[in-house]
Amino acid sequence: MVKVLKIKNKKVFACEICGFGYKDKATAQSCQNWCSESPSCNLQITKKAVYFPK
């Protein structure tokens, strides 16, 4: 399940594993699925990120 964050009054859907945030829930879910199956990042998914955890 992805998290919903409020960043600068905008809704961002975040992967609970890596913390990257996306504009849409489907991309965040794809990221979370990838993170749960692989110990790496998928550049095709992460290039769509709009929020990066510190």
mmCIF entry with sequence, helices, sheets and N, C-alpha, C, O atoms, coordinates in Angstrom:
data_MODEL
# 
_entry.id   MODEL 
# 
_entity.id                         1 
_entity.type                       polymer 
_entity.pdbx_number_of_molecules   1 
# 
_entity_poly.entity_id                      1 
_entity_poly.type                           'polypeptide(L)' 
_entity_poly.nstd_linkage                   no 
_entity_poly.nstd_monomer                   no 
_entity_poly.pdbx_seq_one_letter_code       MVKVLKIKNKKVFACEICGFGYKDKATAQSCQNWCSESPSCNLQITKKAVYFPK 
_entity_poly.pdbx_seq_one_letter_code_can   MVKVLKIKNKKVFACEICGFGYKDKATAQSCQNWCSESPSCNLQITKKAVYFPK 
_entity_poly.pdbx_strand_id                 A 
# 
loop_
_entity_poly_seq.entity_id 
_entity_poly_seq.num 
_entity_poly_seq.mon_id 
_entity_poly_seq.hetero 
1 1  MET n 
1 2  VAL n 
1 3  LYS n 
1 4  VAL n 
1 5  LEU n 
1 6  LYS n 
1 7  ILE n 
1 8  LYS n 
1 9  ASN n 
1 10 LYS n 
1 11 LYS n 
1 12 VAL n 
1 13 PHE n 
1 14 ALA n 
1 15 CYS n 
1 16 GLU n 
1 17 ILE n 
1 18 CYS n 
1 19 GLY n 
1 20 PHE n 
1 21 GLY n 
1 22 TYR n 
1 23 LYS n 
1 24 ASP n 
1 25 LYS n 
1 26 ALA n 
1 27 THR n 
1 28 ALA n 
1 29 GLN n 
1 30 SER n 
1 31 CYS n 
1 32 GLN n 
1 33 ASN n 
1 34 TRP n 
1 35 CYS n 
1 36 SER n 
1 37 GLU n 
1 38 SER n 
1 39 PRO n 
1 40 SER n 
1 41 CYS n 
1 42 ASN n 
1 43 LEU n 
1 44 GLN n 
1 45 ILE n 
1 46 THR n 
1 47 LYS n 
1 48 LYS n 
1 49 ALA n 
1 50 VAL n 
1 51 TYR n 
1 52 PHE n 
1 53 PRO n 
1 54 LYS n 
# 
_struct_asym.id          A 
_struct_asym.entity_id   1 
# 
loop_
_struct_conf.conf_type_id 
_struct_conf.id 
_struct_conf.pdbx_PDB_helix_id 
_struct_conf.beg_label_comp_id 
_struct_conf.beg_label_asym_id 
_struct_conf.beg_label_seq_id 
_struct_conf.pdbx_beg_PDB_ins_code 
_struct_conf.end_label_comp_id 
_struct_conf.end_label_asym_id 
_struct_conf.end_label_seq_id 
_struct_conf.pdbx_end_PDB_ins_code 
_struct_conf.beg_auth_comp_id 
_struct_conf.beg_auth_asym_id 
_struct_conf.beg_auth_seq_id 
_struct_conf.end_auth_comp_id 
_struct_conf.end_auth_asym_id 
_struct_conf.end_auth_seq_id 
_struct_conf.pdbx_PDB_helix_class 
_struct_conf.details 
_struct_conf.pdbx_PDB_helix_length 
HELX_P HELX_P1 AA1 LYS A 25 ? GLU A 37 ? LYS A 25 GLU A 37 1 ? 13 
HELX_P HELX_P2 AA2 LEU A 43 ? THR A 46 ? LEU A 43 THR A 46 1 ? 4  
# 
_struct_conf_type.id          HELX_P 
_struct_conf_type.criteria    ? 
_struct_conf_type.reference   ? 
# 
_struct_sheet.id               AA1 
_struct_sheet.type             ? 
_struct_sheet.number_strands   3 
_struct_sheet.details          ? 
# 
loop_
_struct_sheet_order.sheet_id 
_struct_sheet_order.range_id_1 
_struct_sheet_order.range_id_2 
_struct_sheet_order.offset 
_struct_sheet_order.sense 
AA1 1 2 ? anti-parallel 
AA1 2 3 ? anti-parallel 
# 
loop_
_struct_sheet_range.sheet_id 
_struct_sheet_range.id 
_struct_sheet_range.beg_label_comp_id 
_struct_sheet_range.beg_label_asym_id 
_struct_sheet_range.beg_label_seq_id 
_struct_sheet_range.pdbx_beg_PDB_ins_code 
_struct_sheet_range.end_label_comp_id 
_struct_sheet_range.end_label_asym_id 
_struct_sheet_range.end_label_seq_id 
_struct_sheet_range.pdbx_end_PDB_ins_code 
_struct_sheet_range.beg_auth_comp_id 
_struct_sheet_range.beg_auth_asym_id 
_struct_sheet_range.beg_auth_seq_id 
_struct_sheet_range.end_auth_comp_id 
_struct_sheet_range.end_auth_asym_id 
_struct_sheet_range.end_auth_seq_id 
AA1 1 LYS A 3  ? ILE A 7  ? LYS A 3  ILE A 7  
AA1 2 LYS A 10 ? ALA A 14 ? LYS A 10 ALA A 14 
AA1 3 GLY A 21 ? TYR A 22 ? GLY A 21 TYR A 22 
# 
loop_
_atom_site.group_PDB 
_atom_site.id 
_atom_site.type_symbol 
_atom_site.label_atom_id 
_atom_site.label_alt_id 
_atom_site.label_comp_id 
_atom_site.label_asym_id 
_atom_site.label_entity_id 
_atom_site.label_seq_id 
_atom_site.pdbx_PDB_ins_code 
_atom_site.Cartn_x 
_atom_site.Cartn_y 
_atom_site.Cartn_z 
_atom_site.occupancy 
_atom_site.B_iso_or_equiv 
_atom_site.pdbx_formal_charge 
_atom_site.auth_seq_id 
_atom_site.auth_comp_id 
_atom_site.auth_asym_id 
_atom_site.auth_atom_id 
_atom_site.pdbx_PDB_model_num 
ATOM 1   N N  . MET A 1 1  ? 0.842  -1.178 0.000   1.00 0.00 ? 1  MET A N  1 
ATOM 2   C CA . MET A 1 1  ? 0.000  0.000  0.000   1.00 0.00 ? 1  MET A CA 1 
ATOM 3   C C  . MET A 1 1  ? 0.886  1.239  0.000   1.00 0.00 ? 1  MET A C  1 
ATOM 4   O O  . MET A 1 1  ? 1.801  1.347  0.815   1.00 0.00 ? 1  MET A O  1 
ATOM 5   N N  . VAL A 1 2  ? 0.623  2.161  -0.897  1.00 0.00 ? 2  VAL A N  1 
ATOM 6   C CA . VAL A 1 2  ? 1.419  3.383  -0.973  1.00 0.00 ? 2  VAL A CA 1 
ATOM 7   C C  . VAL A 1 2  ? 0.910  4.407  0.035   1.00 0.00 ? 2  VAL A C  1 
ATOM 8   O O  . VAL A 1 2  ? -0.248 4.363  0.450   1.00 0.00 ? 2  VAL A O  1 
ATOM 9   N N  . LYS A 1 3  ? 1.792  5.330  0.425   1.00 0.00 ? 3  LYS A N  1 
ATOM 10  C CA . LYS A 1 3  ? 1.426  6.398  1.352   1.00 0.00 ? 3  LYS A CA 1 
ATOM 11  C C  . LYS A 1 3  ? 0.999  7.625  0.554   1.00 0.00 ? 3  LYS A C  1 
ATOM 12  O O  . LYS A 1 3  ? 1.471  7.850  -0.560  1.00 0.00 ? 3  LYS A O  1 
ATOM 13  N N  . VAL A 1 4  ? 0.112  8.403  1.128   1.00 0.00 ? 4  VAL A N  1 
ATOM 14  C CA . VAL A 1 4  ? -0.289 9.671  0.531   1.00 0.00 ? 4  VAL A CA 1 
ATOM 15  C C  . VAL A 1 4  ? 0.316  10.782 1.373   1.00 0.00 ? 4  VAL A C  1 
ATOM 16  O O  . VAL A 1 4  ? 0.081  10.859 2.579   1.00 0.00 ? 4  VAL A O  1 
ATOM 17  N N  . LEU A 1 5  ? 1.093  11.639 0.731   1.00 0.00 ? 5  LEU A N  1 
ATOM 18  C CA . LEU A 1 5  ? 1.752  12.755 1.410   1.00 0.00 ? 5  LEU A CA 1 
ATOM 19  C C  . LEU A 1 5  ? 1.211  14.075 0.876   1.00 0.00 ? 5  LEU A C  1 
ATOM 20  O O  . LEU A 1 5  ? 0.726  14.141 -0.253  1.00 0.00 ? 5  LEU A O  1 
ATOM 21  N N  . LYS A 1 6  ? 1.293  15.115 1.682   1.00 0.00 ? 6  LYS A N  1 
ATOM 22  C CA . LYS A 1 6  ? 0.968  16.472 1.246   1.00 0.00 ? 6  LYS A CA 1 
ATOM 23  C C  . LYS A 1 6  ? 2.283  17.234 1.177   1.00 0.00 ? 6  LYS A C  1 
ATOM 24  O O  . LYS A 1 6  ? 2.898  17.509 2.207   1.00 0.00 ? 6  LYS A O  1 
ATOM 25  N N  . ILE A 1 7  ? 2.715  17.572 -0.024  1.00 0.00 ? 7  ILE A N  1 
ATOM 26  C CA . ILE A 1 7  ? 3.947  18.316 -0.231  1.00 0.00 ? 7  ILE A CA 1 
ATOM 27  C C  . ILE A 1 7  ? 3.580  19.613 -0.941  1.00 0.00 ? 7  ILE A C  1 
ATOM 28  O O  . ILE A 1 7  ? 3.102  19.584 -2.075  1.00 0.00 ? 7  ILE A O  1 
ATOM 29  N N  . LYS A 1 8  ? 3.797  20.737 -0.292  1.00 0.00 ? 8  LYS A N  1 
ATOM 30  C CA . LYS A 1 8  ? 3.456  22.054 -0.845  1.00 0.00 ? 8  LYS A CA 1 
ATOM 31  C C  . LYS A 1 8  ? 2.012  22.095 -1.335  1.00 0.00 ? 8  LYS A C  1 
ATOM 32  O O  . LYS A 1 8  ? 1.730  22.560 -2.439  1.00 0.00 ? 8  LYS A O  1 
ATOM 33  N N  . ASN A 1 9  ? 1.105  21.599 -0.495  1.00 0.00 ? 9  ASN A N  1 
ATOM 34  C CA . ASN A 1 9  ? -0.334 21.576 -0.771  1.00 0.00 ? 9  ASN A CA 1 
ATOM 35  C C  . ASN A 1 9  ? -0.720 20.744 -1.990  1.00 0.00 ? 9  ASN A C  1 
ATOM 36  O O  . ASN A 1 9  ? -1.784 20.955 -2.573  1.00 0.00 ? 9  ASN A O  1 
ATOM 37  N N  . LYS A 1 10 ? 0.140  19.797 -2.381  1.00 0.00 ? 10 LYS A N  1 
ATOM 38  C CA . LYS A 1 10 ? -0.176 18.883 -3.475  1.00 0.00 ? 10 LYS A CA 1 
ATOM 39  C C  . LYS A 1 10 ? -0.117 17.457 -2.958  1.00 0.00 ? 10 LYS A C  1 
ATOM 40  O O  . LYS A 1 10 ? 0.718  17.128 -2.116  1.00 0.00 ? 10 LYS A O  1 
ATOM 41  N N  . LYS A 1 11 ? -0.996 16.621 -3.459  1.00 0.00 ? 11 LYS A N  1 
ATOM 42  C CA . LYS A 1 11 ? -1.033 15.218 -3.066  1.00 0.00 ? 11 LYS A CA 1 
ATOM 43  C C  . LYS A 1 11 ? 0.050  14.459 -3.829  1.00 0.00 ? 11 LYS A C  1 
ATOM 44  O O  . LYS A 1 11 ? 0.127  14.524 -5.056  1.00 0.00 ? 11 LYS A O  1 
ATOM 45  N N  . VAL A 1 12 ? 0.881  13.739 -3.080  1.00 0.00 ? 12 VAL A N  1 
ATOM 46  C CA . VAL A 1 12 ? 1.957  12.931 -3.655  1.00 0.00 ? 12 VAL A CA 1 
ATOM 47  C C  . VAL A 1 12 ? 1.802  11.514 -3.123  1.00 0.00 ? 12 VAL A C  1 
ATOM 48  O O  . VAL A 1 12 ? 1.601  11.304 -1.927  1.00 0.00 ? 12 VAL A O  1 
ATOM 49  N N  . PHE A 1 13 ? 1.898  10.548 -4.028  1.00 0.00 ? 13 PHE A N  1 
ATOM 50  C CA . PHE A 1 13 ? 1.806  9.138  -3.649  1.00 0.00 ? 13 PHE A CA 1 
ATOM 51  C C  . PHE A 1 13 ? 3.219  8.589  -3.537  1.00 0.00 ? 13 PHE A C  1 
ATOM 52  O O  . PHE A 1 13 ? 3.993  8.656  -4.492  1.00 0.00 ? 13 PHE A O  1 
ATOM 53  N N  . ALA A 1 14 ? 3.557  8.046  -2.371  1.00 0.00 ? 14 ALA A N  1 
ATOM 54  C CA . ALA A 1 14 ? 4.928  7.623  -2.103  1.00 0.00 ? 14 ALA A CA 1 
ATOM 55  C C  . ALA A 1 14 ? 5.045  6.122  -1.888  1.00 0.00 ? 14 ALA A C  1 
ATOM 56  O O  . ALA A 1 14 ? 4.184  5.493  -1.272  1.00 0.00 ? 14 ALA A O  1 
ATOM 57  N N  . CYS A 1 15 ? 6.119  5.571  -2.406  1.00 0.00 ? 15 CYS A N  1 
ATOM 58  C CA . CYS A 1 15 ? 6.483  4.175  -2.157  1.00 0.00 ? 15 CYS A CA 1 
ATOM 59  C C  . CYS A 1 15 ? 6.877  4.062  -0.682  1.00 0.00 ? 15 CYS A C  1 
ATOM 60  O O  . CYS A 1 15 ? 7.689  4.851  -0.197  1.00 0.00 ? 15 CYS A O  1 
ATOM 61  N N  . GLU A 1 16 ? 6.321  3.107  0.020   1.00 0.00 ? 16 GLU A N  1 
ATOM 62  C CA . GLU A 1 16 ? 6.641  2.947  1.445   1.00 0.00 ? 16 GLU A CA 1 
ATOM 63  C C  . GLU A 1 16 ? 8.030  2.355  1.675   1.00 0.00 ? 16 GLU A C  1 
ATOM 64  O O  . GLU A 1 16 ? 8.552  2.418  2.788   1.00 0.00 ? 16 GLU A O  1 
ATOM 65  N N  . ILE A 1 17 ? 8.628  1.786  0.643   1.00 0.00 ? 17 ILE A N  1 
ATOM 66  C CA . ILE A 1 17 ? 9.933  1.147  0.814   1.00 0.00 ? 17 ILE A CA 1 
ATOM 67  C C  . ILE A 1 17 ? 11.077 2.141  0.582   1.00 0.00 ? 17 ILE A C  1 
ATOM 68  O O  . ILE A 1 17 ? 11.943 2.294  1.442   1.00 0.00 ? 17 ILE A O  1 
ATOM 69  N N  . CYS A 1 18 ? 11.086 2.814  -0.573  1.00 0.00 ? 18 CYS A N  1 
ATOM 70  C CA . CYS A 1 18 ? 12.188 3.736  -0.872  1.00 0.00 ? 18 CYS A CA 1 
ATOM 71  C C  . CYS A 1 18 ? 11.850 5.191  -0.559  1.00 0.00 ? 18 CYS A C  1 
ATOM 72  O O  . CYS A 1 18 ? 12.748 6.009  -0.361  1.00 0.00 ? 18 CYS A O  1 
ATOM 73  N N  . GLY A 1 19 ? 10.557 5.516  -0.513  1.00 0.00 ? 19 GLY A N  1 
ATOM 74  C CA . GLY A 1 19 ? 10.143 6.867  -0.169  1.00 0.00 ? 19 GLY A CA 1 
ATOM 75  C C  . GLY A 1 19 ? 9.963  7.817  -1.339  1.00 0.00 ? 19 GLY A C  1 
ATOM 76  O O  . GLY A 1 19 ? 9.530  8.952  -1.136  1.00 0.00 ? 19 GLY A O  1 
ATOM 77  N N  . PHE A 1 20 ? 10.279 7.396  -2.561  1.00 0.00 ? 20 PHE A N  1 
ATOM 78  C CA . PHE A 1 20 ? 10.095 8.270  -3.717  1.00 0.00 ? 20 PHE A CA 1 
ATOM 79  C C  . PHE A 1 20 ? 8.610  8.563  -3.890  1.00 0.00 ? 20 PHE A C  1 
ATOM 80  O O  . PHE A 1 20 ? 7.766  7.696  -3.667  1.00 0.00 ? 20 PHE A O  1 
ATOM 81  N N  . GLY A 1 21 ? 8.302  9.791  -4.289  1.00 0.00 ? 21 GLY A N  1 
ATOM 82  C CA . GLY A 1 21 ? 6.919  10.214 -4.449  1.00 0.00 ? 21 GLY A CA 1 
ATOM 83  C C  . GLY A 1 21 ? 6.562  10.458 -5.906  1.00 0.00 ? 21 GLY A C  1 
ATOM 84  O O  . GLY A 1 21 ? 7.395  10.895 -6.699  1.00 0.00 ? 21 GLY A O  1 
ATOM 85  N N  . TYR A 1 22 ? 5.309  10.169 -6.248  1.00 0.00 ? 22 TYR A N  1 
ATOM 86  C CA . TYR A 1 22 ? 4.839  10.269 -7.628  1.00 0.00 ? 22 TYR A CA 1 
ATOM 87  C C  . TYR A 1 22 ? 3.505  10.994 -7.690  1.00 0.00 ? 22 TYR A C  1 
ATOM 88  O O  . TYR A 1 22 ? 2.777  11.049 -6.699  1.00 0.00 ? 22 TYR A O  1 
ATOM 89  N N  . LYS A 1 23 ? 3.185  11.550 -8.851  1.00 0.00 ? 23 LYS A N  1 
ATOM 90  C CA . LYS A 1 23 ? 1.927  12.268 -9.041  1.00 0.00 ? 23 LYS A CA 1 
ATOM 91  C C  . LYS A 1 23 ? 0.727  11.341 -9.021  1.00 0.00 ? 23 LYS A C  1 
ATOM 92  O O  . LYS A 1 23 ? -0.366 11.738 -8.616  1.00 0.00 ? 23 LYS A O  1 
ATOM 93  N N  . ASP A 1 24 ? 0.930  10.096 -9.462  1.00 0.00 ? 24 ASP A N  1 
ATOM 94  C CA . ASP A 1 24 ? -0.209 9.183  -9.530  1.00 0.00 ? 24 ASP A CA 1 
ATOM 95  C C  . ASP A 1 24 ? 0.048  7.908  -8.725  1.00 0.00 ? 24 ASP A C  1 
ATOM 96  O O  . ASP A 1 24 ? 1.185  7.472  -8.545  1.00 0.00 ? 24 ASP A O  1 
ATOM 97  N N  . LYS A 1 25 ? -1.034 7.343  -8.262  1.00 0.00 ? 25 LYS A N  1 
ATOM 98  C CA . LYS A 1 25 ? -0.972 6.165  -7.397  1.00 0.00 ? 25 LYS A CA 1 
ATOM 99  C C  . LYS A 1 25 ? -0.431 4.943  -8.143  1.00 0.00 ? 25 LYS A C  1 
ATOM 100 O O  . LYS A 1 25 ? 0.284  4.131  -7.557  1.00 0.00 ? 25 LYS A O  1 
ATOM 101 N N  . ALA A 1 26 ? -0.761 4.807  -9.419  1.00 0.00 ? 26 ALA A N  1 
ATOM 102 C CA . ALA A 1 26 ? -0.325 3.634  -10.187 1.00 0.00 ? 26 ALA A CA 1 
ATOM 103 C C  . ALA A 1 26 ? 1.197  3.566  -10.297 1.00 0.00 ? 26 ALA A C  1 
ATOM 104 O O  . ALA A 1 26 ? 1.778  2.487  -10.178 1.00 0.00 ? 26 ALA A O  1 
ATOM 105 N N  . THR A 1 27 ? 1.845  4.706  -10.522 1.00 0.00 ? 27 THR A N  1 
ATOM 106 C CA . THR A 1 27 ? 3.306  4.718  -10.623 1.00 0.00 ? 27 THR A CA 1 
ATOM 107 C C  . THR A 1 27 ? 3.936  4.416  -9.267  1.00 0.00 ? 27 THR A C  1 
ATOM 108 O O  . THR A 1 27 ? 4.932  3.697  -9.194  1.00 0.00 ? 27 THR A O  1 
ATOM 109 N N  . ALA A 1 28 ? 3.371  4.953  -8.210  1.00 0.00 ? 28 ALA A N  1 
ATOM 110 C CA . ALA A 1 28 ? 3.876  4.670  -6.863  1.00 0.00 ? 28 ALA A CA 1 
ATOM 111 C C  . ALA A 1 28 ? 3.732  3.178  -6.540  1.00 0.00 ? 28 ALA A C  1 
ATOM 112 O O  . ALA A 1 28 ? 4.614  2.584  -5.920  1.00 0.00 ? 28 ALA A O  1 
ATOM 113 N N  . GLN A 1 29 ? 2.633  2.590  -6.959  1.00 0.00 ? 29 GLN A N  1 
ATOM 114 C CA . GLN A 1 29 ? 2.422  1.160  -6.726  1.00 0.00 ? 29 GLN A CA 1 
ATOM 115 C C  . GLN A 1 29 ? 3.424  0.331  -7.534  1.00 0.00 ? 29 GLN A C  1 
ATOM 116 O O  . GLN A 1 29 ? 3.928  -0.680 -7.045  1.00 0.00 ? 29 GLN A O  1 
ATOM 117 N N  . SER A 1 30 ? 3.714  0.755  -8.768  1.00 0.00 ? 30 SER A N  1 
ATOM 118 C CA . SER A 1 30 ? 4.727  0.068  -9.584  1.00 0.00 ? 30 SER A CA 1 
ATOM 119 C C  . SER A 1 30 ? 6.086  0.130  -8.910  1.00 0.00 ? 30 SER A C  1 
ATOM 120 O O  . SER A 1 30 ? 6.820  -0.858 -8.888  1.00 0.00 ? 30 SER A O  1 
ATOM 121 N N  . CYS A 1 31 ? 6.419  1.289  -8.360  1.00 0.00 ? 31 CYS A N  1 
ATOM 122 C CA . CYS A 1 31 ? 7.686  1.453  -7.649  1.00 0.00 ? 31 CYS A CA 1 
ATOM 123 C C  . CYS A 1 31 ? 7.735  0.529  -6.439  1.00 0.00 ? 31 CYS A C  1 
ATOM 124 O O  . CYS A 1 31 ? 8.735  -0.149 -6.202  1.00 0.00 ? 31 CYS A O  1 
ATOM 125 N N  . GLN A 1 32 ? 6.663  0.509  -5.690  1.00 0.00 ? 32 GLN A N  1 
ATOM 126 C CA . GLN A 1 32 ? 6.625  -0.320 -4.493  1.00 0.00 ? 32 GLN A CA 1 
ATOM 127 C C  . GLN A 1 32 ? 6.744  -1.810 -4.848  1.00 0.00 ? 32 GLN A C  1 
ATOM 128 O O  . GLN A 1 32 ? 7.431  -2.562 -4.158  1.00 0.00 ? 32 GLN A O  1 
ATOM 129 N N  . ASN A 1 33 ? 6.075  -2.227 -5.921  1.00 0.00 ? 33 ASN A N  1 
ATOM 130 C CA . ASN A 1 33 ? 6.182  -3.615 -6.372  1.00 0.00 ? 33 ASN A CA 1 
ATOM 131 C C  . ASN A 1 33 ? 7.619  -3.944 -6.756  1.00 0.00 ? 33 ASN A C  1 
ATOM 132 O O  . ASN A 1 33 ? 8.136  -5.005 -6.406  1.00 0.00 ? 33 ASN A O  1 
ATOM 133 N N  . TRP A 1 34 ? 8.261  -3.026 -7.479  1.00 0.00 ? 34 TRP A N  1 
ATOM 134 C CA . TRP A 1 34 ? 9.652  -3.239 -7.889  1.00 0.00 ? 34 TRP A CA 1 
ATOM 135 C C  . TRP A 1 34 ? 10.557 -3.322 -6.660  1.00 0.00 ? 34 TRP A C  1 
ATOM 136 O O  . TRP A 1 34 ? 11.391 -4.221 -6.557  1.00 0.00 ? 34 TRP A O  1 
ATOM 137 N N  . CYS A 1 35 ? 10.389 -2.387 -5.737  1.00 0.00 ? 35 CYS A N  1 
ATOM 138 C CA . CYS A 1 35 ? 11.233 -2.356 -4.538  1.00 0.00 ? 35 CYS A CA 1 
ATOM 139 C C  . CYS A 1 35 ? 11.082 -3.616 -3.693  1.00 0.00 ? 35 CYS A C  1 
ATOM 140 O O  . CYS A 1 35 ? 12.052 -4.083 -3.095  1.00 0.00 ? 35 CYS A O  1 
ATOM 141 N N  . SER A 1 36 ? 9.880  -4.164 -3.640  1.00 0.00 ? 36 SER A N  1 
ATOM 142 C CA . SER A 1 36 ? 9.663  -5.355 -2.820  1.00 0.00 ? 36 SER A CA 1 
ATOM 143 C C  . SER A 1 36 ? 10.266 -6.611 -3.450  1.00 0.00 ? 36 SER A C  1 
ATOM 144 O O  . SER A 1 36 ? 10.514 -7.597 -2.757  1.00 0.00 ? 36 SER A O  1 
ATOM 145 N N  . GLU A 1 37 ? 10.500 -6.573 -4.761  1.00 0.00 ? 37 GLU A N  1 
ATOM 146 C CA . GLU A 1 37 ? 11.038 -7.750 -5.460  1.00 0.00 ? 37 GLU A CA 1 
ATOM 147 C C  . GLU A 1 37 ? 12.522 -7.631 -5.792  1.00 0.00 ? 37 GLU A C  1 
ATOM 148 O O  . GLU A 1 37 ? 13.172 -8.639 -6.074  1.00 0.00 ? 37 GLU A O  1 
ATOM 149 N N  . SER A 1 38 ? 13.066 -6.420 -5.762  1.00 0.00 ? 38 SER A N  1 
ATOM 150 C CA . SER A 1 38 ? 14.428 -6.211 -6.213  1.00 0.00 ? 38 SER A CA 1 
ATOM 151 C C  . SER A 1 38 ? 15.163 -5.237 -5.288  1.00 0.00 ? 38 SER A C  1 
ATOM 152 O O  . SER A 1 38 ? 14.562 -4.278 -4.804  1.00 0.00 ? 38 SER A O  1 
ATOM 153 N N  . PRO A 1 39 ? 16.452 -5.470 -5.038  1.00 0.00 ? 39 PRO A N  1 
ATOM 154 C CA . PRO A 1 39 ? 17.226 -4.548 -4.192  1.00 0.00 ? 39 PRO A CA 1 
ATOM 155 C C  . PRO A 1 39 ? 17.836 -3.390 -4.992  1.00 0.00 ? 39 PRO A C  1 
ATOM 156 O O  . PRO A 1 39 ? 18.910 -2.895 -4.649  1.00 0.00 ? 39 PRO A O  1 
ATOM 157 N N  . SER A 1 40 ? 17.151 -2.963 -6.057  1.00 0.00 ? 40 SER A N  1 
ATOM 158 C CA . SER A 1 40 ? 17.669 -1.892 -6.900  1.00 0.00 ? 40 SER A CA 1 
ATOM 159 C C  . SER A 1 40 ? 16.539 -0.959 -7.320  1.00 0.00 ? 40 SER A C  1 
ATOM 160 O O  . SER A 1 40 ? 15.368 -1.228 -7.053  1.00 0.00 ? 40 SER A O  1 
ATOM 161 N N  . CYS A 1 41 ? 16.899 0.136  -7.978  1.00 0.00 ? 41 CYS A N  1 
ATOM 162 C CA . CYS A 1 41 ? 15.899 1.067  -8.503  1.00 0.00 ? 41 CYS A CA 1 
ATOM 163 C C  . CYS A 1 41 ? 15.676 0.784  -9.983  1.00 0.00 ? 41 CYS A C  1 
ATOM 164 O O  . CYS A 1 41 ? 16.590 0.361  -10.691 1.00 0.00 ? 41 CYS A O  1 
ATOM 165 N N  . ASN A 1 42 ? 14.459 1.020  -10.437 1.00 0.00 ? 42 ASN A N  1 
ATOM 166 C CA . ASN A 1 42 ? 14.124 0.912  -11.851 1.00 0.00 ? 42 ASN A CA 1 
ATOM 167 C C  . ASN A 1 42 ? 14.095 2.329  -12.408 1.00 0.00 ? 42 ASN A C  1 
ATOM 168 O O  . ASN A 1 42 ? 13.235 3.123  -12.029 1.00 0.00 ? 42 ASN A O  1 
ATOM 169 N N  . LEU A 1 43 ? 15.018 2.653  -13.296 1.00 0.00 ? 43 LEU A N  1 
ATOM 170 C CA . LEU A 1 43 ? 15.122 4.013  -13.804 1.00 0.00 ? 43 LEU A CA 1 
ATOM 171 C C  . LEU A 1 43 ? 13.897 4.441  -14.601 1.00 0.00 ? 43 LEU A C  1 
ATOM 172 O O  . LEU A 1 43 ? 13.581 5.629  -14.653 1.00 0.00 ? 43 LEU A O  1 
ATOM 173 N N  . GLN A 1 44 ? 13.211 3.500  -15.217 1.00 0.00 ? 44 GLN A N  1 
ATOM 174 C CA . GLN A 1 44 ? 11.995 3.831  -15.958 1.00 0.00 ? 44 GLN A CA 1 
ATOM 175 C C  . GLN A 1 44 ? 10.899 4.315  -15.017 1.00 0.00 ? 44 GLN A C  1 
ATOM 176 O O  . GLN A 1 44 ? 10.051 5.118  -15.407 1.00 0.00 ? 44 GLN A O  1 
ATOM 177 N N  . ILE A 1 45 ? 10.916 3.833  -13.793 1.00 0.00 ? 45 ILE A N  1 
ATOM 178 C CA . ILE A 1 45 ? 9.928  4.269  -12.802 1.00 0.00 ? 45 ILE A CA 1 
ATOM 179 C C  . ILE A 1 45 ? 10.408 5.516  -12.076 1.00 0.00 ? 45 ILE A C  1 
ATOM 180 O O  . ILE A 1 45 ? 9.667  6.494  -11.971 1.00 0.00 ? 45 ILE A O  1 
ATOM 181 N N  . THR A 1 46 ? 11.635 5.496  -11.574 1.00 0.00 ? 46 THR A N  1 
ATOM 182 C CA . THR A 1 46 ? 12.112 6.602  -10.740 1.00 0.00 ? 46 THR A CA 1 
ATOM 183 C C  . THR A 1 46 ? 12.288 7.910  -11.503 1.00 0.00 ? 46 THR A C  1 
ATOM 184 O O  . THR A 1 46 ? 12.318 8.974  -10.886 1.00 0.00 ? 46 THR A O  1 
ATOM 185 N N  . LYS A 1 47 ? 12.405 7.860  -12.830 1.00 0.00 ? 47 LYS A N  1 
ATOM 186 C CA . LYS A 1 47 ? 12.511 9.117  -13.582 1.00 0.00 ? 47 LYS A CA 1 
ATOM 187 C C  . LYS A 1 47 ? 11.208 9.911  -13.526 1.00 0.00 ? 47 LYS A C  1 
ATOM 188 O O  . LYS A 1 47 ? 11.192 11.095 -13.860 1.00 0.00 ? 47 LYS A O  1 
ATOM 189 N N  . LYS A 1 48 ? 10.117 9.272  -13.108 1.00 0.00 ? 48 LYS A N  1 
ATOM 190 C CA . LYS A 1 48 ? 8.820  9.936  -12.984 1.00 0.00 ? 48 LYS A CA 1 
ATOM 191 C C  . LYS A 1 48 ? 8.600  10.515 -11.589 1.00 0.00 ? 48 LYS A C  1 
ATOM 192 O O  . LYS A 1 48 ? 7.562  11.123 -11.329 1.00 0.00 ? 48 LYS A O  1 
ATOM 193 N N  . ALA A 1 49 ? 9.556  10.332 -10.699 1.00 0.00 ? 49 ALA A N  1 
ATOM 194 C CA . ALA A 1 49 ? 9.402  10.797 -9.316  1.00 0.00 ? 49 ALA A CA 1 
ATOM 195 C C  . ALA A 1 49 ? 9.352  12.321 -9.241  1.00 0.00 ? 49 ALA A C  1 
ATOM 196 O O  . ALA A 1 49 ? 10.071 13.021 -9.955  1.00 0.00 ? 49 ALA A O  1 
ATOM 197 N N  . VAL A 1 50 ? 8.494  12.809 -8.368  1.00 0.00 ? 50 VAL A N  1 
ATOM 198 C CA . VAL A 1 50 ? 8.379  14.256 -8.137  1.00 0.00 ? 50 VAL A CA 1 
ATOM 199 C C  . VAL A 1 50 ? 8.819  14.621 -6.721  1.00 0.00 ? 50 VAL A C  1 
ATOM 200 O O  . VAL A 1 50 ? 8.933  15.800 -6.388  1.00 0.00 ? 50 VAL A O  1 
ATOM 201 N N  . TYR A 1 51 ? 9.066  13.612 -5.892  1.00 0.00 ? 51 TYR A N  1 
ATOM 202 C CA . TYR A 1 51 ? 9.521  13.833 -4.516  1.00 0.00 ? 51 TYR A CA 1 
ATOM 203 C C  . TYR A 1 51 ? 10.611 12.822 -4.205  1.00 0.00 ? 51 TYR A C  1 
ATOM 204 O O  . TYR A 1 51 ? 10.474 11.633 -4.494  1.00 0.00 ? 51 TYR A O  1 
ATOM 205 N N  . PHE A 1 52 ? 11.691 13.305 -3.615  1.00 0.00 ? 52 PHE A N  1 
ATOM 206 C CA . PHE A 1 52 ? 12.819 12.459 -3.253  1.00 0.00 ? 52 PHE A CA 1 
ATOM 207 C C  . PHE A 1 52 ? 13.080 12.601 -1.759  1.00 0.00 ? 52 PHE A C  1 
ATOM 208 O O  . PHE A 1 52 ? 13.272 13.716 -1.275  1.00 0.00 ? 52 PHE A O  1 
ATOM 209 N N  . PRO A 1 53 ? 13.092 11.496 -1.020  1.00 0.00 ? 53 PRO A N  1 
ATOM 210 C CA . PRO A 1 53 ? 13.312 11.583 0.430   1.00 0.00 ? 53 PRO A CA 1 
ATOM 211 C C  . PRO A 1 53 ? 14.745 12.020 0.729   1.00 0.00 ? 53 PRO A C  1 
ATOM 212 O O  . PRO A 1 53 ? 15.659 11.825 -0.073  1.00 0.00 ? 53 PRO A O  1 
ATOM 213 N N  . LYS A 1 54 ? 14.907 12.610 1.895   1.00 0.00 ? 54 LYS A N  1 
ATOM 214 C CA . LYS A 1 54 ? 16.247 13.075 2.306   1.00 0.00 ? 54 LYS A CA 1 
ATOM 215 C C  . LYS A 1 54 ? 17.067 11.945 2.835   1.00 0.00 ? 54 LYS A C  1 
ATOM 216 O O  . LYS A 1 54 ? 18.216 12.147 3.226   1.00 0.00 ? 54 LYS A O  1 
# 
